[in-house]
Amino acid sequence: MTGRKALWSAIGMGAAYLMRNKSARDKVISQVRRVATSMRDKKNGNSSNTTNNNY
């Protein structure tokens, strides 16, 4: 039970940090989009290795 409390506390603190810090929020959003695009390309069989270093 202690592990779950620690996990939820970490999630809550991270969410609060992202709500207050726009640059961190934008960084996370761009990373999630990059991963989603990569996963979609793998699923569709595209092997384009374009790199976007916006972090």
Buried (B, 14 or more C-beta within 10 A) or exposed (E): EEEEEEEEEEEEEEEEEBEEEEEEEEBBEBEEEBEEBBEEBEEEEEEEEEEEEEE
